[in-house]
Amino acid sequence: MINDLFPQQSSGSQPLANRMRPQTLDEYAGQSHLLGEGKSLGRALTQGLLHSMILWGPPGVGKTTLARLMSHVSDAHFMTLSAVMSGVKDIRAAVQEAQQIRAQSGRDSVLFVDEVHRFNKSQQDAFLPYIEDGTFIFIGATTENPAFELNNALMSRSRVYVLKSLSETELNQLLDQAITDVDRGLGKLNISIAAPQRKLLLQAADGDARRLLNLLEIASDLADTQNQHLVIDNSVLEHVLQTSPKRFDKGGDIFYDQISAFHKSVRGSDPSGALYWLARMIDAGCDPLYIARRLLAIASEDIGNADPRALQVAVNAWQVFERVGPAEGNRAIAHAAVYCACAAKSNAVDTAFKAAMALARDEPGYDVPNHLRNAPTSLAQSLGHGADYRYAHLEPLAFAAGESYLPEELAHHVLYHPTDRGMEGKIAEKLEKLAKLNQNSEQQRYK
């Protein structure tokens, strides 16, 4: 357990990102939506009124640092656990430490739990009584959606604050601080980095302050001295950035947010949006076949019979990728994404299927009507199976007007309501004509 609020820095051994960790709230970058003037968390800190909370945000946006600073502002004893390394035994030790601090000095304690979503249910439950009785103020940090990963009981005792990725302006300020700070940063190196190379670093950081400072530190190690300046140029950045993909956590919130943005772009008929999110995911290392599978779902769920070709285009893109690999296969997936984005849209089939499933689930298990039953044997025939069945191909227009293919109790249910968009418009016209033939038929199966 680490109790020092700001551990002693050793410029020779500490990574730059750790050395540059803000020491005061004034140095803290980002999260103005929480800490700005008049904001709830900012007011609580100004008044020294801490409360249990969950800090939810992507890596490198200052969750740990904010917890430390809040503890410092409130003059609270700071303790930290990592859910990756700790267990219930460590939680008990933290409880004892907080109780001792309260008994000895009357000070409050803050228990910061990093990666809290990695604790299982019983481990999360272990915090509850001590949060309630005020043994410590609980601050959990997570990169995952707490609504999915944390117990309701823990959530109900904590406020959730969403931290955002840092903007390029905020990252640029951090970059300036790191380059010029002589005591904690790289100010002694006299680093020179031109605007285009600076822009590349900021883009590669992708909103992550820790990533930015790590990249800068690596670049400074590889840079050569020119005219008494340590120059970070394109040749240096080529080596540094080639193994630094943008943030993309397969299976985590960023992954699902980006695939959600892709799906909604296609559904919203925006090929530019679809291509952008497709490129973002592929650039960050997403398996293109995952996107191809999602396109198959989109073709059925959001396009359906408005353009039945979309499903085949999506299948073809998948097959092209499997046969020729990513170089050409990615283009085929992009082709399918643009086609699906531009296609006429209808969720009528999806809606009809859900309605049918609800009907099957909520209604009794009605028997198959006799005229629809299979009659492969003389016994089945003697029981009336298949009796009075009207073979559609022998009827005018190959349609048995007045016939019903549902149980009598459900005979008047209509599940599929096609739209007037694309190919489905023609389907709607046909079904409307057939419905009129049914209504006017003298051979009604059910009156």
N, C-alpha and C positions, 0 to 999 in steps of 0.2 A: 504494500500500500504506500502511496506517495502522499506526503502531507505538506511538503514545501509548495507554497503558492507559485513561486517562480524559482525553480532550481537554479543553482549556480551554473552560469554559462561558461563553457570552455571553447573558445573560438577554434582551437585546434582539433577538437573531437566532435563538437556538436554540429549537426547539419545546419546549413544556412537557414532553412525553414524554421528550425527550432530556435536559433539565435535571434531571428527577427520577429519572434512571437511578440505581439503587442504587450506592453507593460502597464498601460493605462487605457481607459475607455476612449480617451481622445485619440490614441494611436490606432484604435480598432477600425478596420475598413469594412464597409458594407453593412447590410441589414438595417438601413435607415427606416425601412417600413416597420421595424420593431423598436428601434432605439432613438429614432428622430424625435424632435420636439413634439410633445403632446401625445406620443405613442404610449401604449399601456405598459410595455416592458421598460421603456425608458423612464416613465414616471415612477415605477416601482423601484428601479435602481437609484434614482435621484433621492427617493425617500428612505432608501435602505431597507425596503420591505421585500424580502425574498419569499418565494413560494415554490412548492414542488412543481416541476415542469418537465416536458419532453421537448428536446430540440431536434427537429426533424429537417434534414437537408442533405445535399450531396456532399461528397468528400471535399475537404479543403476550403470550406466556407467559414470556419471559425467557431465550430460548436464547442470544442474543448477550451479554446481561449476565452470564449464568452463566459463559460461556466467559471473559469478561474477568476476572471475580472469581476464577475458578479459577487463571488465569494469575498474578494478583496474589498470591494466597495462596501459590503455589508459587515466587514470585520468579522467574518465567520471562519471557523476552522475548516480547511479544505481537505477532503479525502477523495481518492479516486480508485475505481476498480475498472478492469477491462473484462467484459463478459466473455471474451475469448480465453482468458487465462484464469478466471476466478470461478469459485463455486460458493455453496451455501456456507462453508467454513469461513471464507473470506468476508461474507456478509455479516456473520456473527462477530468477527473481529472488528469490523467497522462500527457495528452497534456498540460494542464495549468501548471502543475508542471515543465515540461521540458521547457516551454516558460519562466517561472519565473527564472529558473536556468540560462538559456541563457542570459536573460536581466541583472541579478544581477552579474554574474561572467564570462559569456562568455564560460562556460564549455558545452561540449556536454553531452547528456543524453543517457543512454541505457535503453530501455524498454524490460525487459525479460518477456515473456508470457509462462508460463508452461502449458502443455497439450493444446496447441493452437488448435489442431484438434477438441476440444470440442466446440469451437466458431462456430456459424452458419455463413452463407454467409454474412448477413448484418453486423454482428459483425466483421468479418474479413475485410470487405470492409471499416469499420470505420478507420482502420489503414492507408489505402493507401495514402491519401493526406499528412499525416504527415511524412510518410517514404520518399515521394517524395521531400518535401520541407526541409527535414533535421531537423525537430523538434526533432526527436529522432532517434537513431539507433535501429532497431527492431531485437530482437533475440527471435525466437520462438523455443520451445522444444516440440517434439512429439515422441510418441512410435509407431505411425501409419504411413503408407506410405503417405508422403505428396502429392504425385501425385494423390492420391485418395481422400484425406481428406481436402486439402487446395485449395482455389480459385486459378485459373490460374493467376489472377492479382497480388495476394500476392506472388505467386511463382516467377513471372517474376521480382519482385523487390528485391528478396532475393536469396542468394546462399545457396544451400543445402549441408550440411556436414553430412556424415554418421558416427556415432560413433559405435564402436564395443564392444562386451562383453569383459570383462577383462580376460586375460589368468590366468592360475593357478599360474604362476610365479609372475604376477602383484598382484594377490590377496594375495599371500604368503607374499609379501613385506608389504602390508597393514596390514596383520595379525601381523607381527612382530612389526610394528609401534604401533598398538593398544595395544599390550601386554606390550611393554617396555616404552611407553610414560607416564611419571609420571604426567605431568600437564594436558593433555587432555585425555589420554587414561586410561588403567588399570594397569599402571606400579607399582602402590602402592600395588597391590594385590599379586604380586609375583606368577603369573600364570605359571603352568607347563602343557604342552600339548605335548604328544609324537607324533612322526611322523605319525603313522597310524591314530590317532584321528585328527591330523591336516589335513591329506589328506581327511578324511570324511567331515570336515567342508568346505574345498575348493570345493569339489565336490558338496556339498549341496548348496553352494552359486551360482553355475551355472553362473559364470561370472558377478554376481551382487555384487558390493562392499557394498551397503547398507544392502543387505541380509546377507552378511558375518559378518558385524559388529553387526547386530542385533542378529544373532545366537550366536556370541561370548559373547555378553553381557548377554543373557539369560543363556548360559552355565556357565558363571562366577557366576551368582546368585544362581545356583543350585549346584555348585561344593563344595566339602568338603576340609578342610585344612588337609594336611598330611605332616609332617616334615617341617612345616613352608612354605609350598607351597600350593596354591590353585590348586588342580588337576582336570583337565577336562579329564575324562576317558570315557570308553564305556558306562557305566551306565548313565552318565550325558547326553551323546549325544543321547542315545536311547530316552530319554524324549524330548530332544530339536528337534530332526530331524523327529520325527514321524508325525508331522503336518506341515512339510515344504517341499512340493513337488517342483520339479524343475519348472523352468519358463515355462509357457504354457498359453497363453492368448486366450481362445476360441473366435473366431471372429476377432482376431487381426493378425498382420503380422507373429508373431512366429507360430501361429496355421497354417496359410496358407503356410508358408515356410516348415513346417514339413510334412504336408499332401502332399505338392508338391514333397518333397524329397521321400516320400513313393511311390507316384504314379510313379515317374520317375525311381525309383529302380525296381519296378515291370515291367514297360515297357521296361527297359533296361536288363531284364532277370538276375537280381542280387538278389537271394533269401536272401543273407546275409544283403544287404542294406535294403531290404524290411522288414526283421525281426527286424533290429536295429531301424528303424524309427517307426515301429509298437510298439515296446517295449517302446521307448521314449515317445510316445504319451499316451499309456496306463498308464505308470508309472506316468505321469504328470496329469492324471485325465481326459483325453479325453474319450468321450462316445465311447465304442468299436463299437457300431452299426453305428456310423458315418463312421468308417473305413470299416465296412462291406458294407455299401451303396456305398462307393467309389470303393470297389472291384467289385461290380456289374457293375459299369460304366466301369471299366478297362476291365472286361471280354468281354464287348460288343465293346468298343472303340478300344482297343489295341490288342485283341486276335481274336475276331470275329469268323469267320468260319475256322480259322487255327486250332482251338481246341474248338468246340462248347460245350464240356463238362465243360469248365471253368466257364461258366455262371451258370450251375447247381451246381457246387462245391461251388461257391460263395453264391448262394441261400441257399444251405444246411447249410453253416456256419452261416448265419444269423438265420435260424430256430433253429439250435442247441443252439445258444446263448439265444434266446428267451425262449427255453424250459428248459434249465438246468442252466442258469445263467452264470456269468462271470468266475467262477472257471474253468469250462470245456469249456465254450463258447469262452473264449479268445484263448484257444488252437485251437479250430475249425477255428477261424478267421486266426490264424497263419498258419494253414494247408492250407486254401484257398489262403493266400498270397503267400506261397511258391509254390503252384501248379500254380498259375497265373504267377509267376515270371519265372517258368521253362517251361511254355507252349510255343508252337510256336506262333509267333506274326504276326498279320496282321491288318492293319487299313483300308483294302479295303472296308469293309462294311460302316464304318464311312465316308470314302471319297465319296463313291457312294451316300450315303444318303444326304450329304452336296451338292453334285452336283445336285441331284434330287430336293432338296429344292431351289437351285439357279435357276434351270430350271423352276420350278413352279412359282417362283417369277418374273423372268425376261421375260419369254415368254408370249404371249397371252393365254387366257384361252380356249385352243382348245376343240372342242366338242369331246365327246366320240364317236369313230367310230361306225357305225351302227351294225357291226357284234359283237361288244362287249357289246352292250346295253342289258338291261334286257327287257324281253318281256312277262310279266305276263298276259297281256290282249290281246283281239283280236284287239283293237285299236293300241296297240303298235306293234303288228305283222303286221298290215296293213301298218304301217309307215316304215316297213323294219327293225325294231329292232330285233337283233339276227339273221338276214338273213345271210346265207352263213357261219355261225360260224362252225368251225371244232372242234368237240369234241375230245380232245387229246387222250382219252383212246381207241378210235376206230382206231387210226392211228398206223402205225408200230412204235415200240419202245415207244408207248404212247407219241409221239411227232409229232405235225402237222408241218412238215417242210415247210418253206416258209411263214408261218403265221406271223402276226405282232400284237403286243399288245400295241402299242403306236399310238397316232394320226399320220396321214400320214405325217404331217409337221415335226415330230420328229422321223420318222420311223428308221432312221439310227444312232440314238444316242445310244451309249453303255456307261452305267453309272458304272457298276460293273466290275472291273478288278481284279480278284482274283490273289493272289500271288502263288508261288510254294511252300509255307511253310506249313507243317503239313497237316491237312485234306483239307485245301483250295487248295493244289496242285492237289488233285483228282477232286475237283470241277472245277478247271481251265481246266483239261484234258477233262472233260465231256462237258463243255461249248464250248471248241474248236471244239469238234466233232459235236455238235449240230449246231454250226455256219457254218460248212462245209456242213451239210445237208441242211441248209437254202439256202446257196449259190447255191447248185446244184439242188434245187427243181424246178419243172416245175409249181408249184402252188404258185407263188409269190403273196403275197397280194398287195404289192406296187412295181412297177417296178423301 
